[in-house]
Amino acid sequence: MTATAPASTTRSNQSLDAYWMPFTANRQFKENPRMLVSAKGMHYRSDDNRSILDGTAGLWCCNAGHGHKKITDAVARQLDELDFAPSFQMGHPIAFEFAERLKAVAPEGFNHVFFTGSGSESVDTALKMALAYHRARGDSSRTRLIGRERGYHGVGFGGISVGGIVNNRRHFGSLLTGVDHLRHTHDLSRNAFSKGQPDFGADLADDLEAMVALHGAETIAAVIVEPVAGSTGVLVPPKGYLERLRALCDQHGILLIFDEVITGFGRLGTPFAADFFGVKPDLFTTAKGLTNGVVPMGAVFARDHIHDAFMQAPDGAIELFHGYTYSGHPAACAAGIATLDIYESRKLLTRGAELAGIWEDKMHALRDARHVKDIRNLGLIAGIELASREGAVGKRAYEAFVKCFEAGVLIRVTGEIIALSPPLILEEEHIDEMVDTLRKVLSEVA
Ligand SMILES: Cc1ncc(COP(=O)(O)O)c(C=O)c1O
């Protein structure tokens, strides 16, 4: 047995040992923890009682900002009335109510909602729906799934298989078989400092043609992409790219899945990215903003033709052998309905459109800040890519992240890219604070 390191503790002397933190350098963190202890509106509070401006809506979750009493009250009321109910062969009213409410904000034709517990589960659900859809129609040779390089679709085996991030894949064996990947669309040589959608790269959608030529269209079930890739550093789709992908899918009988886990619920200034781009997938996944991050939940939205294909099964048959213990959890539905009320009363699902121009101008003003090699934006998302230090990719952005936190702004970094995705309630002064802090911090990091 090896000796264990002395227990690390927080300022309040709490032990940090037992909690194995996700996607975190645990030992580094525990030596110098960054602890958030409360939140309200646009701000977190740290355990040393500093106000921290939330530049990331938590983790792309809290689109309505933090600490809404309306949401917490709704959850408390629901838990008092019905804390849990089984969701297999049983129902409870609030799950049906929430699905109806979601259908009303979804793009036209997405009339069916399947509840999950997270974005990763939503992705696995959508992939399984796509496979089972073809089978239900007697097209059972369509088993191949196509993702994209630099795609992030959560951490289930389905999601990491279609995803395109090597660190999320390399340690976990052979993954799903029968998966292929389109090339990513990130091209700084042609598109650096694009405002909004870049001009070049629509032709990359033609990779799907190459896959059809290689594998045969009749073997391909679905293509899944994030309309705007978030986790690999804000990759905005080139003009015409998603339209082209949709056309090719139609031409070859392939389903198109949008992963809207981060773009859903107002991030681009429209309720969903499908609305923003005017491109309708067959299925789309959501989570995060669905409940404002307050209770974990995800949802897959299906168009009628997908849902109806399953409803041809014999009477009494379970049409889709899939579901989660927590599908449609009452507390999550209560949080979701209260969240939708807030989105609607404050017009947050379209507020991003009002601020997008200012956001774009102010973010691109960082173009001359130290180390900056690209800036990209869409809706209320920005990506700021830094030049790397020789042999130390990601170190500079990580140091900027720590310094921003110390200076009172929460940003997110992925590799050498800073990603910003603030709550949709932000005001111009918050944008200024983010930009000023970033400029200063970038001037300080080596
Ligand atoms: C596009 C996308 N899909 C799926 C997920 C996974 O969601 P979760 O972490 O809730 O499983 C994420 C999380 O960031 C995401 O950005």
The ligand as an ORCA input file, in Angstrom:
! r2SCAN-3c Opt
* xyz 0 1
  C     -23.183     19.566    -27.360
  C     -23.205     18.777    -26.093
  N     -23.761     17.566    -26.081
  C     -23.830     16.826    -24.974
  C     -23.306     17.278    -23.794
  C     -23.334     16.417    -22.577
  O     -24.205     16.899    -21.624
  P     -24.111     16.332    -20.123
  O     -22.830     16.803    -19.567
  O     -25.345     16.920    -19.469
  O     -24.209     14.855    -20.207
  C     -22.713     18.542    -23.748
  C     -22.138     19.061    -22.492
  O     -21.493     20.076    -22.451
  C     -22.659     19.316    -24.934
  O     -22.047     20.513    -24.959
*
